């Protein structure tokens, strides 16, 4: 039983699950406007179920379609390694898709539409003949649209709709968070391919890391994120939001240190960087979530 749960956990790509948890949780807090956040925890729980199920469908579909590619790039994944069979994987993603659609539409039309659109983009990202992931620009656009724009503005509007029964204006802090995560999402689209150039070249995936080289992509993405940190710090100073100022300044220093110690010529160093990179993604939502309740 424990082994099966471990395989399912690996199949769900844990870093993306954690990303869904912290993003939805923080946007819930930001939508409450100093209200008693425990009053509507049922909304949060159902939204998390819908969001995580949607996440499992997208990453699971990607593994089923990229089985041969993953045998080169990520042989440890359950489908590529044979720990999970194709029929088992299909059952999981179909179940996840049904759960995501049923729970989201059951809770609100805003969430239902949001999850439906995200599932559709996730399908088009991985599945032929469209397969957006084969080319760097459509891939970056898809990831940025979902993680950067739809999740942040959509989840906020969903929780507000649940409270008021109507659409409300998106607040400035949510736009600031959205802008930062858009930059982060572009970097995710670039950085995720840095360790995978061998398989991508063999399967003719036109990622930036293949078209140019890992060093160029790494430096460009790092510069983009550096500018995003500086922009948030400037806004926080102008708005007299000192908690957000100091935590972003600290995160910027730590991120700079991570960049300086990463050797793009060494595969292990790139893999280590990408894992730690997601910690900064999680931290951004935690910063805004904590700021909301302190």
Phi, psi and omega in degrees: 000313180297320179297319179295319178296322179295319178296316179297320179297316178294322180296328183280358182054084189310322182296328178284327176296314179299320177301319178294319179299310185288325180292311181294318179298316181291321179292329173298313179298318181293335180277345186280342177053056176067008176287171175293106186292346180277352185292329187235039181296336177296323175299315182297315182297313181295321178297320178296319178299314180296315183293317181290322177297319176300317179299315181296319178301314185292311183288328178291317177300318180300320180291323179293318182286325184263026184306310182291322177295318181292335177297338177265310186277319185221067185293350181276348181292149188304318180290314182295324183277344182091001178295335178230131181279162178301313178301320178296318179298320179295320178298318181296313185287327177293318177298317180297319179298314180297315179299316182297318182288316181296312183292323182291313180290331177295324185278311179196151178295331179295311179293321179301313179295318181299310182293323178298314180295319180295317176300319181295314179296320178299322177293313181294333179295320187258326194271134171294156004274348183291300175042070183304331185292346182290339183233138191296323184290308176299325179297313180296320180296318180295312181296318180294320180298316183285297186287326183277307188264304188295313182299313186287306180288321183294314180294321178298313179296324177299310181293324177294320178298321178297326181282317190250342184079010179210167178282141178236168181289140177283130185285161180302313179303325178293321177295321178297314177299317180299315179300318179295315182290331173300313177299317179297321182292322175299316179295322176301315181299326179277313187290329185298337182267353183301318180278357192246022187294329182300306180291322181297321177295318182295323182264008175061042172274124185270065176279163180298322181296331177278317183292324181247251172200166186297325182294315179298313180296318180298312182292321180294314178296320179296319178296319178299315180291324176301316178295324179295316177299314181297320179297316179293320179297316179299314178299316182297321178295312180299322182276001182059034177261085191286331176298312180293328178298308186288321181291326178286325176297318178295315179298321179297318178295317180294320179294320177299318177298320179296318179299314185294331182267359180272130178254108185288352178274350183246123183301317181297324179292320179294316179299315179298317178300314184295323177296314180290331178304321180293333177298321178292326176296312178300318185299325182300316178291321177298322178302309183288326177295315178295317179303325182293325188257353180271000000 
